[in-house]
Amino acid sequence: MKKLFLLVLIFAIVFVSGCKGKKEENSVVEVKGKYYTLADIAKDFGTSEQQLSSYPKDQLKQIVEWWVDNELIYREALKEKLNNDPAVKRAIKNIMVNNYVSKVFQSKAGVTEQDIRKYYEGHKKDYNTELRIAHITLKNLQEAGSVMGMLKSGKSFSSLARKFSLDSTTARSGGIIAGWIRRGDYAALPQFEDAAYSLKKIGEISGIVQTPMGYEILKLIGRRKATSPSTYEQLKKSIYNRLMQERQKAVIDSLVKSLKDQYKVKIFVEGEGK
């Protein structure tokens, strides 16, 4: 436990200043002539003095000892100028980016109960409809375009899936995904799910769909009414996650676009990026 706590704290960059001179009544540690209070230590832990004070004395002593261990190693790291190490700078940069993004999300990417209910009512039919889907996963847009061209010229979907799909598991069966899927099963891949449910006729083939897994082409193999309809309460969490993901993406896309305009960004490398 102590080792784990130390490993977590070792990445903390906050340096508690402490007070020089005479020991105060509420000082709990002296380090090289500086005195530190419980409030100082609580700040480093990201908590309050009141919270730390609520621990039994033996646990509080252990917490203070953990802080001392971390503080001493941190000072040695500063002597070695690790704060200037490229890896440390990258880590700090990533922490700052993640914290800034979280701050933006908190103010702009909320999802309410009303939002969840509205989405559910608008997609209730889909949630009670099961699909049988085949797909072909390609690694880039060029390959996807080539395969789409072959499909339009009359080539067999299943033969192209066997030959080109990156999903080796489904490729063996001509791209067919095992079992029936229902809206919400692919909540982590909303682009895939939306494309699947946009297909209405058996045999219909989607356009090229970009997902985190690659570029997808889907085919509707079967459609049926769900044998056991899902309730709102069963779907609520899944819908919340989906809406939150969509809103976070929208917020980030808008933020990045605004910043690119503000900083007059120009990218000279050709490729499939935006």
FIRO-593340 format. One line per 4 residues: number of its first residue (from 1); for each residue x, y, z of N, C-alpha, C. Coordinates in steps of 0.05 Angstrom, whole numbers, plus 5000, padded with zeros to 4 digits. Layout:
NUM = X,Y,Z,X,Y,Z,X,Y,Z ~ ...
END
This chain:
1 = 5017,4976,5000,5000,5000,5000,5017,5025,5000 ~ 5038,5025,5017,5055,5048,5019,5070,5053,4993 ~ 5080,5031,4981,5095,5033,4956,5077,5044,4934 ~ 5052,5034,4933,5034,5043,4912,5028,5072,4915
5 = 5023,5081,4940,5017,5109,4945,5040,5126,4937 ~ 5064,5117,4943,5088,5132,4936,5091,5135,4906 ~ 5085,5113,4892,5088,5114,4862,5068,5134,4851 ~ 5044,5136,4863,5025,5155,4853,5034,5184,4859
9 = 5044,5188,4883,5052,5214,4891,5077,5224,4878 ~ 5093,5206,4868,5119,5213,4857,5117,5232,4833 ~ 5093,5231,4820,5088,5247,4797,5077,5275,4804 ~ 5072,5279,4829,5061,5306,4837,5082,5327,4833
13 = 5074,5350,4822,5093,5371,4817,5090,5394,4836 ~ 5069,5395,4852,5064,5417,4871,5086,5416,4892 ~ 5097,5439,4898,5117,5440,4919,5106,5458,4941 ~ 5101,5446,4964,5090,5462,4986,5112,5479,4998
17 = 5106,5505,5001,5127,5524,5009,5136,5521,5038 ~ 5118,5517,5056,5125,5515,5084,5133,5542,5096 ~ 5140,5542,5121,5147,5568,5135,5174,5564,5149 ~ 5191,5584,5145,5217,5584,5159,5213,5595,5187
21 = 5234,5590,5204,5234,5602,5230,5223,5584,5252 ~ 5209,5597,5271,5199,5583,5295,5177,5564,5288 ~ 5177,5541,5302,5156,5521,5298,5130,5532,5308 ~ 5109,5529,5292,5082,5537,5300,5069,5514,5314
25 = 5048,5520,5329,5034,5500,5344,5022,5479,5326 ~ 5013,5486,5302,5000,5467,5284,5019,5455,5264 ~ 5045,5459,5267,5064,5446,5249,5065,5416,5255 ~ 5068,5400,5233,5069,5371,5237,5095,5359,5226
29 = 5110,5375,5210,5135,5365,5199,5155,5389,5197 ~ 5180,5382,5201,5202,5401,5196,5220,5388,5175 ~ 5226,5403,5154,5244,5393,5133,5264,5415,5127 ~ 5289,5411,5135,5311,5430,5130,5304,5458,5138
33 = 5294,5461,5163,5289,5488,5174,5262,5500,5167 ~ 5246,5485,5151,5219,5495,5144,5198,5478,5157 ~ 5177,5491,5166,5156,5477,5180,5131,5475,5163 ~ 5118,5452,5164,5094,5447,5147,5071,5439,5165
37 = 5048,5451,5159,5024,5445,5174,5008,5423,5159 ~ 4987,5414,5173,4970,5394,5161,4956,5406,5136 ~ 4950,5432,5137,4938,5445,5114,4956,5444,5090 ~ 4982,5448,5095,5002,5447,5073,5001,5419,5060
41 = 5001,5399,5076,5002,5371,5067,4976,5364,5053 ~ 4953,5373,5064,4927,5368,5052,4926,5380,5024 ~ 4938,5403,5020,4939,5415,4994,4953,5398,4974 ~ 4974,5385,4982,4989,5367,4964,4973,5342,4957
45 = 4957,5333,4976,4940,5310,4971,4914,5316,4956 ~ 4909,5342,4952,4885,5350,4938,4860,5346,4955 ~ 4864,5349,4982,4841,5346,5000,4841,5369,5020 ~ 4826,5367,5041,4824,5389,5061,4838,5381,5087
49 = 4846,5401,5102,4857,5396,5129,4837,5381,5146 ~ 4812,5389,5144,4790,5376,5159,4789,5346,5153 ~ 4791,5339,5127,4790,5311,5120,4813,5295,5132 ~ 4837,5306,5130,4860,5293,5142,4858,5290,5172
53 = 4848,5311,5185,4845,5311,5214,4825,5290,5224 ~ 4808,5280,5206,4788,5261,5214,4799,5233,5217 ~ 4824,5228,5207,4836,5202,5209,4846,5197,5237 ~ 4845,5171,5246,4857,5164,5272,4887,5172,5272
57 = 4898,5177,5296,4925,5187,5298,4946,5169,5284 ~ 4943,5143,5287,4963,5125,5275,4962,5127,5244 ~ 4938,5129,5233,4935,5132,5204,4945,5159,5194 ~ 4939,5180,5210,4948,5206,5203,4979,5208,5203
61 = 4991,5194,5222,5021,5194,5223,5032,5180,5198 ~ 5019,5159,5190,5028,5144,5166,5025,5162,5141 ~ 5003,5177,5139,4999,5195,5117,5021,5217,5116 ~ 5027,5228,5139,5048,5248,5140,5075,5236,5132
65 = 5080,5211,5140,5105,5198,5133,5106,5193,5103 ~ 5083,5186,5091,5082,5183,5061,5089,5209,5048 ~ 5077,5231,5058,5083,5257,5046,5112,5264,5048 ~ 5125,5258,5071,5153,5264,5074,5170,5248,5054
69 = 5164,5222,5051,5178,5205,5032,5177,5217,5004 ~ 5153,5225,4997,5149,5236,4970,5163,5263,4967 ~ 5162,5280,4987,5174,5306,4986,5204,5304,4983 ~ 5216,5286,4998,5245,5283,4997,5255,5273,4970
73 = 5240,5253,4959,5247,5243,4932,5242,5264,4911 ~ 5221,5279,4914,5216,5301,4896,5238,5321,4895 ~ 5249,5328,4919,5271,5347,4920,5296,5336,4907 ~ 5301,5310,4910,5323,5298,4896,5320,5299,4866
77 = 5295,5294,4857,5289,5296,4829,5294,5324,4818 ~ 5287,5344,4834,5293,5372,4825,5323,5377,4823 ~ 5338,5365,4841,5367,5368,4840,5378,5357,4814 ~ 5366,5335,4805,5374,5322,4780,5362,5336,4756
81 = 5347,5357,4761,5334,5373,4740,5315,5356,4723 ~ 5302,5337,4736,5283,5321,4721,5258,5337,4712 ~ 5254,5360,4724,5232,5377,4714,5237,5387,4686 ~ 5263,5385,4677,5270,5393,4650,5272,5369,4631
85 = 5268,5345,4642,5269,5321,4625,5246,5321,4605 ~ 5252,5315,4579,5231,5315,4559,5207,5297,4566 ~ 5212,5274,4577,5191,5255,4584,5173,5268,4606 ~ 5185,5281,4625,5170,5294,4647,5153,5317,4635
89 = 5166,5332,4617,5151,5355,4605,5127,5345,4589 ~ 5131,5322,4575,5109,5310,4560,5086,5302,4578 ~ 5094,5289,4601,5074,5280,4620,5058,5304,4631 ~ 5073,5325,4638,5060,5349,4649,5041,5362,4628
93 = 5050,5362,4603,5034,5373,4581,5008,5357,4579 ~ 5010,5331,4579,4986,5314,4577,4967,5318,4600 ~ 4978,5321,4624,4962,5325,4648,4946,5352,4645 ~ 4960,5372,4635,4948,5399,4632,4926,5398,4611
97 = 4932,5384,4588,4911,5381,4567,4887,5367,4578 ~ 4891,5344,4591,4869,5329,4602,4852,5344,4622 ~ 4866,5359,4639,4851,5375,4659,4836,5398,4646 ~ 4847,5410,4626,4833,5431,4612,4809,5421,4597
101 = 4812,5398,4584,4789,5385,4570,4767,5378,4590 ~ 4775,5367,4613,4755,5360,4634,4740,5385,4643 ~ 4754,5407,4646,4742,5432,4654,4722,5442,4634 ~ 4729,5440,4608,4711,5448,4586,4686,5430,4586
105 = 4691,5404,4589,4668,5385,4590,4648,5392,4612 ~ 4659,5398,4635,4641,5404,4658,4623,5427,4653 ~ 4632,5447,4637,4616,5471,4633,4599,5469,4608 ~ 4606,5450,4589,4592,5451,4563,4581,5424,4554
109 = 4587,5402,4567,4580,5376,4556,4562,5360,4574 ~ 4543,5373,4587,4525,5359,4606,4503,5344,4591 ~ 4493,5323,4604,4470,5307,4593,4449,5306,4615 ~ 4425,5314,4609,4403,5314,4629,4385,5290,4626
113 = 4369,5285,4646,4349,5264,4645,4330,5268,4622 ~ 4323,5293,4617,4306,5300,4595,4319,5293,4568 ~ 4345,5297,4565,4359,5290,4541,4358,5260,4536 ~ 4362,5245,4557,4362,5215,4555,4334,5205,4547
117 = 4314,5216,4560,4286,5208,4554,4279,5214,4525 ~ 4287,5238,4516,4280,5246,4489,4294,5228,4468 ~ 4319,5221,4473,4333,5203,4455,4320,5176,4455 ~ 4312,5166,4478,4299,5140,4480,4273,5139,4464
121 = 4257,5159,4468,4231,5160,4454,4235,5162,4424 ~ 4256,5176,4415,4260,5179,4387,4272,5154,4374 ~ 4282,5135,4390,4295,5111,4379,4283,5086,4391 ~ 4259,5088,4403,4247,5065,4417,4243,5041,4398
125 = 4235,5047,4374,4231,5025,4354,4257,5010,4349 ~ 4279,5025,4346,4305,5012,4341,4313,4995,4365 ~ 4308,5005,4389,4316,4990,4413,4301,4964,4416 ~ 4279,4962,4402,4264,4937,4403,4265,4921,4376
129 = 4285,4928,4360,4290,4914,4335,4318,4903,4335 ~ 4320,4878,4327,4346,4865,4326,4355,4861,4297 ~ 4381,4865,4293,4392,4863,4266,4413,4841,4263 ~ 4415,4830,4240,4437,4812,4233,4454,4828,4213
133 = 4479,4832,4219,4496,4850,4203,4522,4835,4194 ~ 4530,4841,4169,4556,4833,4160,4572,4858,4155 ~ 4598,4857,4158,4614,4881,4155,4642,4874,4143 ~ 4654,4894,4131,4681,4892,4121,4696,4915,4134
137 = 4718,4910,4147,4735,4930,4160,4760,4935,4144 ~ 4765,4960,4136,4788,4967,4120,4806,4986,4135 ~ 4832,4987,4130,4850,5003,4146,4851,5032,4138 ~ 4844,5039,4113,4844,5067,4105,4822,5072,4084
141 = 4818,5098,4079,4796,5107,4061,4801,5097,4033 ~ 4826,5096,4024,4832,5088,3997,4823,5059,3993 ~ 4830,5041,4012,4822,5013,4009,4791,5010,4011 ~ 4779,5025,4028,4750,5024,4031,4736,5033,4005
145 = 4747,5054,3992,4737,5063,3967,4739,5042,3945 ~ 4762,5028,3945,4767,5007,3925,4747,4984,3928 ~ 4743,4976,3953,4724,4954,3959,4696,4962,3952 ~ 4689,4987,3958,4662,4997,3952,4657,4997,3922
149 = 4678,5004,3907,4676,5004,3878,4671,4975,3868 ~ 4684,4956,3880,4680,4928,3871,4652,4918,3878 ~ 4641,4927,3901,4614,4920,3909,4594,4931,3889 ~ 4599,4956,3881,4580,4969,3862,4582,4956,3834
153 = 4605,4944,3828,4607,4930,3802,4596,4902,3803 ~ 4586,4894,3826,4572,4868,3828,4587,4846,3842 ~ 4611,4852,3854,4626,4832,3868,4611,4823,3894 ~ 4615,4799,3902,4602,4788,3926,4612,4800,3951
157 = 4594,4809,3969,4602,4821,3994,4617,4801,4011 ~ 4608,4776,4012,4621,4756,4029,4649,4749,4019 ~ 4652,4748,3992,4679,4741,3982,4698,4764,3987 ~ 4689,4789,3985,4706,4812,3990,4713,4814,4020
161 = 4694,4806,4037,4699,4806,4066,4721,4786,4073 ~ 4719,4762,4061,4739,4741,4065,4767,4750,4056 ~ 4768,4765,4034,4793,4773,4023,4806,4797,4035 ~ 4789,4817,4043,4800,4843,4050,4795,4851,4080
165 = 4775,4840,4093,4768,4851,4120,4791,4846,4141 ~ 4796,4867,4157,4815,4865,4178,4805,4848,4202 ~ 4779,4845,4203,4767,4829,4225,4768,4800,4217 ~ 4789,4787,4225,4794,4759,4217,4772,4740,4227
169 = 4760,4747,4250,4739,4729,4261,4715,4728,4243 ~ 4705,4752,4235,4681,4752,4218,4687,4747,4189 ~ 4712,4753,4181,4719,4749,4153,4715,4721,4144 ~ 4720,4702,4162,4717,4673,4155,4688,4666,4149
173 = 4669,4682,4160,4641,4676,4155,4629,4696,4135 ~ 4647,4708,4118,4637,4727,4098,4630,4754,4110 ~ 4641,4760,4133,4636,4786,4146,4613,4786,4166 ~ 4598,4764,4168,4574,4763,4185,4582,4763,4215
177 = 4571,4781,4230,4575,4783,4259,4557,4762,4272 ~ 4569,4747,4290,4554,4725,4303,4530,4736,4319 ~ 4507,4723,4317,4484,4731,4332,4470,4755,4322 ~ 4449,4764,4337,4434,4788,4330,4443,4811,4347
181 = 4444,4835,4336,4451,4858,4352,4427,4876,4356 ~ 4428,4891,4378,4407,4910,4385,4420,4937,4390 ~ 4405,4958,4384,4416,4985,4390,4424,4987,4419 ~ 4449,4996,4423,4460,4997,4450,4483,4977,4453
185 = 4482,4955,4437,4504,4935,4438,4530,4947,4429 ~ 4529,4967,4411,4553,4979,4400,4554,5009,4408 ~ 4546,5014,4432,4544,5042,4442,4572,5056,4441 ~ 4593,5040,4443,4620,5051,4442,4628,5058,4414
189 = 4613,5048,4394,4618,5054,4366,4593,5065,4354 ~ 4585,5089,4362,4559,5100,4352,4557,5103,4322 ~ 4580,5108,4309,4579,5111,4279,4571,5084,4267 ~ 4582,5062,4277,4575,5036,4268,4546,5029,4272
193 = 4537,5035,4297,4509,5029,4304,4489,5045,4288 ~ 4495,5071,4284,4477,5087,4268,4475,5078,4239 ~ 4499,5070,4228,4499,5060,4201,4483,5034,4198 ~ 4485,5017,4218,4471,4991,4218,4440,4997,4218
197 = 4431,5015,4235,4403,5020,4238,4392,5038,4216 ~ 4409,5049,4199,4400,5065,4176,4393,5046,4153 ~ 4401,5021,4154,4395,5002,4133,4367,4990,4137 ~ 4351,4992,4117,4322,4985,4120,4315,4959,4105
201 = 4328,4954,4082,4321,4931,4066,4342,4909,4069 ~ 4333,4884,4070,4352,4862,4072,4369,4862,4046 ~ 4395,4860,4051,4414,4861,4029,4425,4889,4023 ~ 4414,4909,4036,4423,4937,4032,4451,4940,4044
205 = 4468,4955,4029,4496,4960,4037,4499,4990,4044 ~ 4513,4995,4066,4518,5022,4075,4539,5036,4058 ~ 4543,5062,4063,4566,5076,4052,4591,5069,4069 ~ 4612,5083,4065,4637,5079,4081,4634,5094,4107
209 = 4638,5080,4129,4634,5091,4156,4660,5090,4171 ~ 4670,5114,4180,4694,5115,4195,4689,5111,4225 ~ 4703,5092,4237,4701,5087,4266,4729,5086,4277 ~ 4732,5085,4304,4759,5082,4315,4772,5056,4307
213 = 4757,5036,4297,4768,5010,4289,4778,5011,4260 ~ 4771,5031,4244,4779,5033,4217,4756,5043,4200 ~ 4755,5035,4174,4734,5043,4156,4716,5019,4151 ~ 4690,5022,4156,4672,5000,4155,4652,5002,4131
217 = 4645,4979,4120,4623,4977,4101,4604,4955,4112 ~ 4579,4962,4116,4560,4944,4129,4539,4933,4109 ~ 4529,4910,4114,4507,4898,4099,4486,4887,4118 ~ 4460,4893,4112,4439,4883,4129,4431,4854,4119
221 = 4435,4835,4138,4429,4807,4131,4401,4799,4141 ~ 4393,4810,4164,4367,4803,4175,4356,4824,4194 ~ 4330,4825,4198,4317,4844,4216,4293,4830,4228 ~ 4290,4834,4255,4267,4822,4268,4260,4838,4293
225 = 4236,4834,4303,4227,4846,4327,4241,4832,4351 ~ 4250,4848,4370,4264,4837,4393,4245,4818,4409 ~ 4256,4795,4417,4240,4776,4432,4234,4786,4460 ~ 4251,4802,4471,4246,4813,4498,4253,4843,4498
229 = 4233,4860,4494,4237,4889,4492,4253,4901,4515 ~ 4270,4919,4510,4286,4933,4530,4270,4956,4542 ~ 4272,4960,4568,4258,4982,4581,4276,5007,4583 ~ 4264,5029,4588,4279,5054,4591,4300,5052,4612
233 = 4293,5040,4635,4312,5038,4657,4336,5021,4650 ~ 4332,5000,4634,4354,4983,4625,4373,4997,4606 ~ 4362,5016,4591,4378,5030,4570,4389,5057,4579 ~ 4379,5066,4601,4386,5094,4610,4416,5099,4611
237 = 4431,5081,4623,4460,5086,4626,4473,5085,4599 ~ 4466,5066,4582,4477,5064,4555,4472,5090,4539 ~ 4447,5100,4541,4440,5124,4526,4456,5148,4537 ~ 4458,5150,4563,4474,5171,4576,4503,5171,4565
241 = 4515,5148,4565,4543,5146,4555,4546,5154,4526 ~ 4526,5146,4510,4527,5153,4482,4524,5183,4478 ~ 4504,5195,4491,4500,5224,4488,4524,5240,4499 ~ 4535,5230,4521,4559,5244,4532,4582,5242,4513
245 = 4586,5219,4501,4608,5216,4481,4604,5235,4457 ~ 4579,5236,4447,4573,5253,4424,4577,5283,4431 ~ 4569,5291,4455,4571,5319,4463,4600,5327,4468 ~ 4614,5309,4480,4643,5314,4485,4658,5318,4459
249 = 4652,5300,4440,4664,5303,4413,4657,5329,4400 ~ 4632,5337,4402,4623,5362,4390,4637,5386,4403 ~ 4639,5385,4430,4652,5406,4445,4682,5409,4437 ~ 4695,5386,4435,4724,5386,4428,4728,5395,4399
253 = 4711,5385,4381,4713,5393,4353,4709,5423,4350 ~ 4690,5434,4364,4685,5463,4363,4708,5479,4375 ~ 4719,5469,4398,4741,5482,4411,4766,5482,4393 ~ 4772,5459,4382,4796,5457,4365,4793,5474,4340
257 = 4770,5474,4328,4766,5491,4304,4770,5520,4311 ~ 4759,5529,4334,4762,5557,4343,4792,5563,4348 ~ 4806,5545,4361,4834,5549,4367,4851,5550,4341 ~ 4845,5532,4322,4859,5532,4297,4856,5559,4282
261 = 4832,5570,4283,4827,5596,4271,4842,5618,4286 ~ 4841,5616,4312,4854,5636,4329,4885,5636,4325 ~ 4896,5612,4323,4926,5610,4320,4935,5608,4291 ~ 4915,5611,4272,4921,5611,4244,4938,5586,4236
265 = 4927,5563,4243,4942,5538,4238,4940,5530,4209 ~ 4963,5521,4197,4964,5510,4171,4980,5484,4172 ~ 4968,5463,4161,4981,5436,4161,4989,5430,4133 ~ 5015,5423,4129,5025,5419,4102,5030,5390,4095
269 = 5023,5372,4113,5026,5343,4108,5000,5332,4096 ~ 5002,5319,4073,4979,5308,4060,4971,5282,4073 ~ 4945,5276,4073,4935,5251,4085,4905,5252,4088 ~ 4894,5234,4105,4865,5232,4108,4855,5249,4131
273 = 4873,5262,4146,4865,5278,4169,4849,5302,4160 ~ 4837,5315,4180,4819,5338,4175,4837,5362,4167
END
